[in-house]
Amino acid sequence: MKTKVVAFLYKGDEEMGDFDIFNPKISRVIAGIESKTLLWHSAERKLGKTAQACRMPKPFYLRFEQGINAIDGLPYADLTCWRDFKQVNKQLTDPKNLDKAKELYTTIIFDTVDVAVQWCEDYICSANGIGKLGDLAYGQGYALMSKEWFKEINKLTNAGYAIIFIAHSKEKEKIDPITGEKYMQLCPIGGSQADLILNLVDFIGYIRSNGLSENGDEIPSSIYFANTREFQAGSRFKYMPKVIKEFTAENVIAAIKEAVEKEEKETGHKGVTFEEHKKEEKKEKISFEDLMKNVQEMGQKLVDADKIEDLTSIVEEVLGTGKKVSECTAKQYDAVAVIYDELCDKVKELGL
């Protein structure tokens, strides 16, 4: 347990940055729709994915495609490329503006995933002067795109909004892990980038048409939250219903609220707000300049004790042979912080 180490790395109370497996933090469920992430997909068109998303609390629409031509009075960003999204995402997630932004918007609608994936790919190709990702050897193009996609999506999903990702679906070959049988399942379009979203969201909803009534009127669509061979779906919350027969924003919100409340009742833990959750997890890092000073102080203790070999070994294990901490930049903050952890451990071990 590194109680003294983290006290140097983080401002404020020592416990803020302390990792203690014998006194761990306890996970808390965030109540209601706040900070929940959802993916809605369908192989059919005009089933209300966008229309219902826009009825969620205080929505802001990221328009990757023309999905709101019939919706009036909706705040939106008329995106035309990945650069536009990066600019808007920066405003939505900048800590300096976050409180102000969240006063205006509770729900961010990301419509659609597959178009955003294509824009991200175009951006990487443009930035590297290539025609397609495969033009960079050893898979570097795909690696750069995955890194860029993860950076922006992770930033957005960690900001505390309710986020609805909307995607189109197509059949994808799957293999039953028990029988080895191959089958086709409707999955969101977007390759590994869509898979990343599938892995991080709390709810995957598949939307299906119910056709027309005997009178020729359209029957409201249904949304499914249980995985089947026909389509990909699911939920992190075991009390989320497998299907909501009438797909509306209000019915989805009510189902989530009930699922969370049942989870609370079963565990005995009351849900918290996103702000309470972030306060419990908050770690306020010191500046890179102060971190470098602390590394220098710890390193000097080893030098004064004639333990230069230990100092060199710790630095080179993290940075590589012949590298020096003094050559590091702010982009290497985490690496320098690890060096500092190891230096503090060595100083403590030697009783210095």
C-alpha positions in Angstrom: 0.0 0.0 0.0 1.5 3.3 -1.1 0.0 5.8 1.3 3.0 8.2 1.3 3.5 8.0 -2.5 0.1 9.2 -3.6 0.2 12.1 -1.1 2.8 13.7 -3.3 0.9 12.9 -6.5 -2.5 14.2 -5.6 -3.6 17.4 -3.9 -5.7 17.5 -0.8 -6.6 14.6 1.4 -4.2 11.6 1.2 -7.0 9.2 0.8 -8.1 10.9 -2.4 -5.5 9.1 -4.4 -4.8 6.1 -2.2 -5.3 2.6 -3.5 -5.9 0.3 -0.5 -7.2 -3.2 -1.3 -8.0 -3.7 2.4 -10.2 -0.6 2.5 -11.6 -0.4 -1.0 -14.0 2.0 -2.5 -17.5 0.5 -3.0 -19.2 0.8 -6.4 -22.5 2.8 -6.4 -25.3 2.7 -8.9 -26.2 6.1 -10.3 -30.0 6.7 -10.0 -32.3 7.3 -12.9 -31.4 8.1 -16.5 -28.4 10.2 -15.4 -25.1 9.1 -17.0 -26.7 6.0 -18.5 -25.4 5.0 -21.9 -27.7 3.3 -24.5 -27.3 1.9 -28.0 -30.4 1.7 -30.1 -30.1 -0.2 -33.4 -32.4 -1.6 -36.1 -32.2 -3.2 -39.5 -35.5 -1.4 -40.4 -35.9 2.4 -41.1 -38.3 4.9 -39.7 -39.1 3.1 -36.5 -38.7 6.1 -34.2 -35.1 5.7 -33.0 -34.3 9.3 -33.5 -37.8 10.7 -32.7 -37.9 8.9 -29.3 -34.3 9.8 -28.5 -35.2 13.4 -29.0 -38.0 13.0 -26.3 -35.4 12.1 -23.7 -34.7 14.8 -21.0 -33.0 18.0 -22.2 -31.6 16.5 -25.4 -28.7 17.8 -27.6 -28.4 16.2 -31.0 -25.1 15.4 -32.7 -26.2 15.3 -36.3 -24.0 12.9 -38.2 -26.8 12.2 -40.7 -30.1 13.9 -41.6 -32.3 12.4 -39.0 -34.2 15.4 -37.6 -35.8 16.9 -40.7 -39.2 16.3 -39.2 -38.4 17.4 -35.7 -38.8 21.0 -34.7 -37.3 23.0 -31.8 -34.3 20.6 -31.1 -30.9 22.0 -30.1 -28.4 20.3 -32.4 -24.9 20.5 -33.9 -24.9 20.4 -37.7 -21.8 18.2 -38.1 -20.2 17.7 -41.5 -16.9 15.9 -40.6 -15.0 14.4 -37.7 -13.3 17.7 -37.0 -16.7 19.3 -36.3 -17.4 16.5 -33.8 -14.1 17.0 -32.0 -14.9 20.7 -31.6 -18.3 20.1 -30.2 -17.1 17.2 -28.0 -14.5 19.5 -26.5 -17.2 22.0 -25.5 -19.4 19.2 -24.1 -16.7 17.7 -22.0 -14.3 20.5 -21.0 -14.2 20.6 -17.2 -14.3 24.4 -17.2 -17.6 24.4 -19.1 -19.1 21.1 -18.0 -21.4 22.4 -15.2 -22.8 25.1 -17.6 -23.3 22.5 -20.4 -25.1 20.1 -18.1 -27.5 22.8 -17.0 -28.6 22.9 -20.6 -28.4 19.3 -21.7 -29.1 16.0 -19.9 -29.1 13.7 -23.0 -26.6 13.6 -25.9 -27.9 11.9 -29.0 -25.2 10.4 -31.2 -26.8 9.7 -34.6 -25.5 7.5 -36.2 -22.6 5.4 -35.1 -21.9 4.0 -38.6 -21.6 7.5 -40.2 -19.4 8.7 -37.4 -17.1 5.7 -37.9 -16.7 6.6 -41.6 -15.9 10.2 -40.7 -13.3 9.2 -38.2 -11.6 7.0 -40.8 -11.6 9.9 -43.3 -10.0 12.1 -40.7 -7.2 9.6 -40.0 -6.6 9.2 -43.7 -6.5 12.9 -44.3 -4.2 13.5 -41.3 -1.7 10.9 -42.6 -2.0 11.7 -46.3 -3.3 8.3 -47.3 -6.2 7.0 -49.3 -7.2 4.2 -46.9 -6.2 2.9 -43.5 -4.4 -0.1 -45.0 -1.9 2.2 -46.8 0.0 2.5 -43.5 2.1 -0.6 -42.9 1.8 -3.0 -40.0 -1.8 -2.0 -39.2 -0.7 1.4 -38.1 -3.7 3.1 -39.8 -6.2 0.9 -38.0 -4.4 1.4 -34.7 -4.5 5.2 -35.2 -8.2 5.2 -35.9 -8.9 3.0 -32.9 -6.9 5.3 -30.7 -8.7 8.4 -32.0 -12.2 6.8 -31.7 -11.6 5.6 -28.2 -10.2 9.0 -27.1 -13.2 11.0 -28.2 -15.9 8.4 -27.2 -14.3 7.8 -23.8 -14.2 11.6 -23.2 -17.9 11.9 -24.0 -19.1 8.9 -22.0 -17.2 10.0 -18.9 -18.8 13.4 -18.8 -21.9 12.2 -17.0 -24.6 12.8 -19.7 -27.2 10.2 -20.6 -26.0 9.2 -24.1 -28.0 7.5 -26.8 -26.0 6.0 -29.6 -28.1 5.2 -32.7 -26.9 2.7 -35.3 -28.1 0.8 -38.3 -27.9 -3.0 -38.3 -26.9 -5.7 -40.6 -26.4 -9.5 -40.3 -23.2 -10.7 -39.0 -22.0 -14.3 -38.8 -21.8 -15.7 -35.2 -20.7 -19.0 -33.8 -22.5 -20.7 -31.0 -19.8 -21.2 -28.3 -21.3 -24.5 -27.1 -22.4 -26.2 -30.3 -20.1 -24.5 -32.8 -23.1 -23.9 -35.0 -22.9 -20.8 -37.3 -25.8 -18.4 -37.4 -26.5 -14.9 -38.6 -27.4 -12.1 -36.1 -28.4 -8.5 -36.6 -25.6 -6.3 -35.2 -24.8 -2.6 -35.2 -22.8 -1.5 -38.2 -19.4 0.0 -37.5 -16.8 -2.8 -37.1 -14.5 -2.7 -34.1 -15.5 0.9 -33.3 -19.1 -0.2 -32.9 -17.9 -3.1 -30.8 -16.2 -0.6 -28.4 -19.5 1.1 -27.9 -21.3 -2.2 -27.4 -18.8 -3.0 -24.7 -19.2 0.3 -22.8 -23.0 1.0 -23.0 -25.3 0.0 -20.2 -28.2 -1.0 -22.5 -28.3 -2.4 -26.1 -31.8 -2.1 -27.5 -33.0 -3.7 -30.7 -36.0 -2.0 -32.3 -38.4 -4.0 -34.4 -41.6 -3.0 -36.3 -44.9 -4.5 -35.3 -46.4 -3.8 -38.7 -49.9 -2.5 -39.4 -53.2 -3.0 -37.6 -56.3 -4.4 -39.3 -57.3 -0.8 -40.0 -54.0 -0.1 -41.7 -52.7 2.0 -38.9 -49.0 1.6 -37.9 -48.6 -0.3 -34.6 -45.9 1.3 -32.4 -42.5 -0.5 -32.6 -41.1 -2.6 -29.7 -37.6 -2.4 -28.2 -35.8 -5.5 -26.9 -33.1 -5.7 -24.3 -32.4 -9.4 -24.3 -29.9 -11.0 -26.7 -31.3 -13.6 -29.2 -30.0 -15.4 -32.2 -31.9 -12.9 -34.3 -30.5 -9.7 -32.9 -27.9 -8.3 -30.5 -29.3 -6.8 -27.4 -28.8 -6.7 -23.6 -28.5 -4.8 -20.3 -26.2 -4.5 -17.4 -29.3 -4.4 -15.1 -30.9 -7.7 -14.5 -34.3 -6.2 -13.8 -34.5 -4.4 -17.1 -37.4 -5.9 -19.0 -36.6 -8.1 -21.9 -39.0 -6.2 -24.1 -40.9 -2.9 -24.0 -43.8 -3.5 -26.3 -44.5 0.1 -27.0 -41.2 1.9 -27.8 -41.3 5.4 -26.3 -38.8 7.5 -24.5 -41.1 7.7 -21.5 -41.4 3.9 -21.3 -37.7 3.4 -21.6 -37.0 5.9 -18.8 -39.6 4.3 -16.6 -38.1 0.8 -17.2 -34.6 2.0 -16.3 -35.8 3.8 -13.2 -37.6 0.6 -12.1 -34.6 -1.6 -12.8 -32.3 0.6 -10.8 -34.8 0.8 -7.9 -35.1 -3.0 -7.8 -31.3 -3.3 -7.8 -31.2 -0.8 -4.9 -33.8 -2.8 -2.9 -31.9 -6.1 -3.5 -28.5 -4.8 -2.5 -29.6 -2.3 0.1 -27.4 0.4 -1.4 -29.2 3.7 -2.3 -28.4 5.1 -5.7 -26.3 8.3 -6.0 -26.3 11.2 -8.4 -23.5 11.5 -11.0 -22.0 14.4 -9.1 -21.9 12.5 -5.8 -20.3 9.6 -7.7 -17.6 11.8 -9.3 -16.9 13.4 -5.9 -16.2 10.0 -4.4 -13.8 9.2 -7.2 -12.2 12.6 -7.7 -8.4 12.7 -7.9 -6.9 16.1 -8.5 -3.4 15.7 -9.9 -0.6 18.1 -9.2 1.1 19.9 -12.1 3.7 18.2 -14.2 6.3 20.8 -13.0 5.6 19.9 -9.3 5.7 16.2 -10.2 9.1 16.6 -11.7 10.3 18.5 -8.6 9.1 15.6 -6.4 10.9 13.1 -8.6 14.1 15.1 -8.3 13.8 15.2 -4.5 13.3 11.4 -4.3 16.1 10.7 -6.8 18.5 12.9 -4.8 17.8 10.9 -1.7 19.1 7.8 -3.5 22.1 9.7 -4.9 23.0 10.9 -1.4 22.7 7.3 -0.1 25.1 6.2 -2.9 22.2 4.2 -4.5 22.7 5.6 -8.0 22.3 2.1 -9.6 18.9 1.7 -8.0 17.9 5.1 -9.4 19.1 4.3 -12.9 17.4 0.9 -12.8 14.0 2.4 -11.9 14.2 5.1 -14.6 15.4 2.8 -17.3 12.8 0.2 -16.5 10.0 2.7 -17.3 11.6 4.8 -20.0 14.2 2.5 -21.6 18.0 2.2 -21.6 19.9 5.5 -21.5 16.8 7.6 -21.0 16.5 10.4 -18.4 13.6 11.8 -16.5 14.8 15.3 -17.3 14.1 14.6 -21.0 10.4 13.9 -20.3 7.6 16.1 -21.4 4.1 16.7 -19.9 2.8 14.1 -22.3 4.7 11.5 -20.3 3.0 12.5 -17.0 1.9 8.9 -16.3 5.3 7.4 -16.9 7.0 10.0 -14.7 4.3 9.3 -12.0 5.2 5.6 -12.1 8.8 6.4 -11.7 8.0 8.5 -8.7 6.0 5.7 -7.2 8.9 3.3 -7.6 11.4 5.9 -6.2 9.3 6.4 -3.1 9.0 2.6 -2.6 12.8 2.2 -2.9 13.4 5.1 -0.4 11.0 3.6 2.0 12.5 0.1 1.6 16.0 1.5 2.3 14.8 3.5 5.3 15.9 6.8 3.9 
